[in-house]
Amino acid sequence: MVSWLNVWIMVALLVPVLLSLTNPRGESQTQTQTQTHPKPHSQKQTQTQTLHLPPSLISSSSNLFFNERIRDGSNLDYDFYRDTCPQAEDTIRSAVTRIFFDHRDSAPAILRLFFHDCFIQGCDASVLLDDSNGNKNHSIEKQAIPNQTLRGFDKIDLIKEEVEQACPGVVSCADILAVAARDFVLLAGGPFYPVLTGRRDSNQSFYDEANDQIPRPDDNVNRTLRLFSLRGFNERETVSLLGGHNIGKIGCEFIQQRLYNFQGTGQPDPTIPVDFLGQMRLNCPENNNTSSTNEVSAFEVSQKENSHSEAGMSYMQALSSSMSSGGAFDTHYFQSLLKGRGLLYADQQLMSHVKTARLVSAYASDDGSTFRMDFARVMLKMSNLDVLTGLQGQVRLNCSQGVSS
């Protein structure tokens, strides 16, 4: 009876999301049918749990061999903690709500933190670690250039502490980050999407991969599409994920070179409309001390966590001088790109590719329902990306510290 109840609950939650599989205006049926999803390739696929099991258990576990290799999210479950910590998701939701109303900028920060975690070797909370396999001399993801401006670690730690008080040693940091990201998006005006649980935490951090594989704000459209394709996302999914830029602020240091020294020319990006260039320069005056945009993430939405600077622009702000916009999670990001008012070069590059430009136009052409449905669908997919489950990984007691074997 319980299992059938879970099935019906999942059907009720997933039907609205699955409706987004219909083509948005501007994308042909043929293109959708012929999209391929390359199998994500990652070094971490070979990582297995170092748990010491008794011989009797090993010999009787016929599924162990397969369990160590399944990373596609199929081992996740709805309400995974219903028996071991039934209050887990309520505790996370309560903490997220309190944090959001005290710090509205936490929503884009946690969304970006979640993306950076999942994009590098899967959704396993490896970006939260302060060491790798207990080796404090090994470079970690937090130290990678694209991650040095990540914020929200303290918010995840706070949520983890409250969950630990309710259920010590049960709920993984990877699940907390995934559920919290969904709840922050919802509070920021975004769509609801179901988050399955049962992820385990990695004890390894991936510095080199984070440096090399996180999209940059100055990437051309081909590199952006290639990086997303390597993780199984097609053009439509990539464009809808980048639509997450419609909340939060782009820090000035991530558009500075585009305004004053585009590709080393000493001149601004010539594709920026003159009036918009003036507006951007008013918000982001020339500053020789800003970080190089060649080395930061395209999902950057704010300044460093220890910085008090508010300099930057949002996509709603970029659009407001040319046309009106609705709520925070609507189509204004795509409308901005249609007007040539993309803040990041990588975002505006979506208009230089036939398929992505068609998708931008399709998302911008309705009340936002197509984008919201697609965003919900692709966030569900991303949250299941290359996860650790079952006997893989571990459950950390502290999100920044692995559990010693």
Secondary structure, DSSP 8 states (H G I E B T S, - for coil): -HHHHHHHHHHHHHHHHHGGGS--TT--HHHHHH--------GGGG--------HHHHHH-TTHHHHTT--SSTT-BTTTTTTT-TTHHHHHHHHHHHHHHH-TTHHHHHHHHHHHHHHTTSSSSGGG-SSBTTBTTS--GGGSGGGTT---HHHHHHHHHHHHHHSTTTS-HHHHHHHHHHHHHHHTT-------B--BB-S---HHHHHHHS--TT--HHHHHHHHHTTT--HHHHHHHHGGGGSS-EEGGGTHHHHH-GGGSSS--TTS-HHHHHHHHHHS---TTS--GGGS-TT--S--TT-----EE-HHHHHHTTS---STTSSHHHHHHHTT--SSHHHHGGGGSHHHHHHHHHHHTSSSHHHHHHHHHHHHHHHTTT-B-TTSSB--SBTTB----
